[in-house]
Amino acid sequence: MGDRISYIQTVRLICCEQEDDGVKQKQTGSMGNKWLELIREYGVLTFSTALVVIGVYFFKFPNNFSFGGVTGYAVVLGKVMPFTPSDITFVFNIALLVVGFLFLGRSFGIKTVYVSILMSVGLAVLEKVCPLNAPLTDEPLLELLFAIFLPGLGSAILFNVGASSGGTDIIAMILKKYTAADIGTSLFLVDLLVVIASFFLFDIRTGLFSFCGLMAKSLVIDSVIESINLCKYFNVVCDEPEPICDYIINELHRSATICRAEGAFTKEDKAVIMTVMSRTQAVLLRNYIKKVEPSAFMLISNTSEIIGKGFHSV
């Protein structure tokens, strides 16, 4: 009897150890996934910031393009102060970070702090490693395109992952928290003042280029964000929704909503499947529906703002 009790206790002990090992493995796997996600996330932040830094240092600063943001102010102030635009950007960003912490506290965001410091350091390093005394080319329009596109692309990716490059974005966050001002209009007017100053401090050509850059900057950012988030919205009117929904769930790992409907002409019962897919998944779903139910009626439209599980949260 004693041996039997000892055996049962031993088995229970082994089972408990196995359960503990399983829990530890799950915890280890979870920690590993968190680290991988953190590395991936900050890799994206670093890459996006590098795009902004390259666009600003190699194309914006040498041409004195003064459209918006801290770097726009740095270009203008660099003309009347004994400091380089990179130094002024560094001082402005650090000062705005301090202001952000004072007024916004924890809601300020560690990602914005990381990007803002990385951008300031990146500009300072490039100034030491690769000093520029003149534009890279003699084509100002070409350089304006890169001065708009590279920072715009980088900023759009940052906004998409919940970060920003700091600078005047911090001012926008403070205005949003403490005032009822129209933030977009306020920031545009502040940026417009810098552009107007460039007409007097540099020349008319530089001022006109800066004005064009100001007009195009927001359009580039909006377009890139929309392109990154672009998905396909399906409305599928069919007779047999089960095979299609099984494919959506089991093969594409998405979900769908089924609504019951009635054909206006035939008066027959119909099903309407509503779902959202990435562009790659949309091609697969469209081809599958054509194969299993050729008579199905599909409405496929573009959408770039999707809030819910599996997509963006509010």
QUITANOR-V38894 format. One record per residue. RES is the residue in one letter. BURIAL is + if it has 16 or more other C-alpha atoms within 10 Angstrom, else -. Layout:
res = (RES | RES)
burial = (BURIAL | BURIAL)
This chain:
res = (M | G | D | R | I | S | Y | I | Q | T | V | R | L | I | C | C | E | Q | E | D | D | G | V | K | Q | K | Q | T | G | S | M | G | N | K | W | L | E | L | I | R | E | Y | G | V | L | T | F | S | T | A | L | V | V | I | G | V | Y | F | F | K | F | P | N | N | F | S | F | G | G | V | T | G | Y | A | V | V | L | G | K | V | M | P | F | T | P | S | D | I | T | F | V | F | N | I | A | L | L | V | V | G | F | L | F | L | G | R | S | F | G | I | K | T | V | Y | V | S | I | L | M | S | V | G | L | A | V | L | E | K | V | C | P | L | N | A | P | L | T | D | E | P | L | L | E | L | L | F | A | I | F | L | P | G | L | G | S | A | I | L | F | N | V | G | A | S | S | G | G | T | D | I | I | A | M | I | L | K | K | Y | T | A | A | D | I | G | T | S | L | F | L | V | D | L | L | V | V | I | A | S | F | F | L | F | D | I | R | T | G | L | F | S | F | C | G | L | M | A | K | S | L | V | I | D | S | V | I | E | S | I | N | L | C | K | Y | F | N | V | V | C | D | E | P | E | P | I | C | D | Y | I | I | N | E | L | H | R | S | A | T | I | C | R | A | E | G | A | F | T | K | E | D | K | A | V | I | M | T | V | M | S | R | T | Q | A | V | L | L | R | N | Y | I | K | K | V | E | P | S | A | F | M | L | I | S | N | T | S | E | I | I | G | K | G | F | H | S | V)
burial = (- | - | - | - | - | - | - | - | - | - | - | - | - | - | - | - | - | - | - | - | - | - | - | - | - | - | - | - | - | - | - | - | - | - | - | - | - | - | - | - | - | - | - | + | + | + | - | + | + | + | + | + | + | + | + | + | + | + | + | + | + | + | + | + | + | + | + | + | + | + | + | + | + | + | + | + | + | + | - | - | - | - | - | + | + | + | + | + | + | + | - | + | + | + | - | + | + | - | - | + | - | - | + | + | - | - | - | + | - | - | + | + | + | + | + | + | + | + | + | + | + | + | + | + | - | + | + | - | - | - | - | - | - | - | + | - | - | - | - | + | - | - | + | + | + | + | + | + | + | + | + | + | + | + | + | + | + | + | - | + | - | - | + | + | + | + | + | + | + | + | + | + | + | + | + | - | - | - | - | - | - | - | + | - | - | - | + | + | - | - | + | + | - | + | + | + | + | + | + | - | - | - | - | - | - | + | + | + | + | + | + | + | + | + | + | + | + | - | - | + | + | - | - | + | + | + | - | - | - | + | + | + | + | + | + | + | + | + | - | - | + | - | - | + | + | - | + | + | - | - | - | + | - | + | + | + | - | + | - | - | - | - | - | - | - | - | - | - | - | + | + | + | + | + | + | + | + | - | - | - | + | + | - | - | + | - | - | + | + | - | - | - | - | - | - | + | - | + | - | + | - | - | - | - | - | + | - | - | - | - | - | - | - | -)
